[in-house]
């Protein structure tokens, strides 16, 4: 079975069908030329006539080395992809009766997540009859957002979905830029030896440490 030919992203040389083209670039006298004359000018320099703007009137072309041009385009695409930051979503769980110590603990770790450029999905999980305390859960989440207002912006205000009330936070632009500019830490041989040990603090979901009071149980 013959291999399917890959279509080139740009028209070059004989594939350019316009009667005339506008030449641009430092290696030609810029202007409008009949396409055959433009091809001849490219051949004289052992280069290609490449149509870079087909929708212009007339189409805009450059006299360049097409193989080198494609390589540069692919290189730019790779660099753009490398600069794109992957969005990481961290979860933080509360109970409707989370105490101040546990609340402060989770705020501290949320600050660390935001400084790393991660988004936060925080939620209050209601068990049994504790759903009657949904107003308490909303106040808790709003307090959480307020504690992080220097680092985060609210993407979604507290919203009840089933037995969970969710709040979504995203790091502010300045925080994201700072996280992207932060150099990767150097490898530490001692840290590698400790890698097998479990982490003291979970980095994804932190369950509520405070038990619900008796009046919140079923």
BELVEN-V754010 format. One record per residue. N is the residue number from 1. RES is the residue in three letters. SS is DSSP state (a for helix, b for strand, c for the rest). NEAR is the number of other ideal C-beta (glycine too) atoms within 8 Angstrom. Layout:
N:RES:SS:NEAR
N:RES:SS:NEAR
This chain:
1:UNK:c:2
2:UNK:c:3
3:UNK:c:4
4:UNK:c:4
5:UNK:c:4
6:UNK:c:4
7:UNK:c:4
8:UNK:c:7
9:UNK:c:5
10:UNK:c:9
11:UNK:c:9
12:UNK:b:11
13:UNK:a:8
14:UNK:a:4
15:UNK:a:7
16:UNK:c:14
17:UNK:c:4
18:UNK:c:9
19:UNK:c:5
20:UNK:b:9
21:UNK:b:15
22:UNK:b:13
23:UNK:b:15
24:UNK:b:8
25:UNK:c:9
26:UNK:c:3
27:UNK:c:6
28:UNK:c:9
29:UNK:c:4
30:UNK:c:7
31:UNK:b:6
32:UNK:b:7
33:UNK:b:11
34:UNK:b:7
35:UNK:a:12
36:UNK:a:6
37:UNK:a:8
38:UNK:a:14
39:UNK:a:12
40:UNK:a:8
41:UNK:a:13
42:UNK:a:12
43:UNK:a:8
44:UNK:a:6
45:UNK:c:8
46:UNK:c:4
47:UNK:c:11
48:UNK:b:10
49:UNK:b:16
50:UNK:b:13
51:UNK:b:14
52:UNK:b:7
53:UNK:b:7
54:UNK:c:6
55:UNK:c:4
56:UNK:c:8
57:UNK:c:3
58:UNK:c:10
59:UNK:c:13
60:UNK:b:11
61:UNK:b:14
62:UNK:b:10
63:UNK:b:15
64:UNK:b:10
65:UNK:c:7
66:UNK:a:11
67:UNK:a:6
68:UNK:a:8
69:UNK:a:11
70:UNK:a:9
71:UNK:a:8
72:UNK:a:8
73:UNK:a:9
74:UNK:a:8
75:UNK:a:8
76:UNK:a:8
77:UNK:a:8
78:UNK:a:8
79:UNK:a:8
80:UNK:a:8
81:UNK:a:7
82:UNK:a:6
83:UNK:a:6
84:UNK:c:6
85:UNK:c:8
86:UNK:c:4
87:UNK:c:6
88:UNK:c:9
89:UNK:b:8
90:UNK:b:12
91:UNK:b:11
92:UNK:b:14
93:UNK:b:12
94:UNK:b:16
95:UNK:b:12
96:UNK:c:14
97:UNK:c:12
98:UNK:c:11
99:UNK:c:7
100:UNK:a:5
101:UNK:a:6
102:UNK:a:11
103:UNK:a:13
104:UNK:a:8
105:UNK:a:9
106:UNK:a:14
107:UNK:a:11
108:UNK:a:8
109:UNK:a:11
110:UNK:a:16
111:UNK:a:10
112:UNK:a:8
113:UNK:a:12
114:UNK:a:15
115:UNK:a:11
116:UNK:c:8
117:UNK:c:11
118:UNK:c:11
119:UNK:b:12
120:UNK:b:16
121:UNK:b:11
122:UNK:b:15
123:UNK:b:13
124:UNK:b:12
125:UNK:b:10
126:UNK:c:13
127:UNK:c:10
128:UNK:a:8
129:UNK:a:7
130:UNK:a:13
131:UNK:a:8
132:UNK:a:5
133:UNK:a:11
134:UNK:a:11
135:UNK:a:6
136:UNK:a:9
137:UNK:a:14
138:UNK:a:10
139:UNK:a:8
140:UNK:a:13
141:UNK:a:15
142:UNK:a:11
143:UNK:a:9
144:UNK:a:16
145:UNK:a:12
146:UNK:a:7
147:UNK:a:7
148:UNK:c:14
149:UNK:c:7
150:UNK:c:3
151:UNK:c:10
152:UNK:b:14
153:UNK:b:7
154:UNK:b:9
155:UNK:b:7
156:UNK:b:7
157:UNK:b:6
158:UNK:b:10
159:UNK:b:8
160:UNK:b:7
161:UNK:b:6
162:UNK:c:4
163:UNK:c:6
164:UNK:b:10
165:UNK:b:14
166:UNK:b:11
167:UNK:b:16
168:UNK:b:11
169:UNK:b:15
170:UNK:b:9
171:UNK:b:15
172:UNK:c:9
173:UNK:a:6
174:UNK:a:6
175:UNK:a:13
176:UNK:a:11
177:UNK:a:8
178:UNK:a:9
179:UNK:a:12
180:UNK:a:8
181:UNK:a:6
182:UNK:c:6
183:UNK:c:4
184:UNK:c:4
185:UNK:c:5
186:UNK:c:4
187:UNK:c:6
188:UNK:c:7
189:UNK:a:6
190:UNK:a:6
191:UNK:a:8
192:UNK:a:8
193:UNK:a:7
194:UNK:a:7
195:UNK:c:6
196:UNK:c:4
197:UNK:c:5
198:UNK:c:3
199:UNK:c:6
200:UNK:c:3
201:UNK:c:6
202:UNK:c:6
203:UNK:c:6
204:UNK:c:5
205:UNK:c:7
206:UNK:c:9
207:UNK:c:5
208:UNK:c:9
209:UNK:c:5
210:UNK:c:9
211:UNK:c:4
212:UNK:c:10
213:UNK:c:7
214:UNK:a:4
215:UNK:a:4
216:UNK:a:12
217:UNK:c:10
218:UNK:c:4
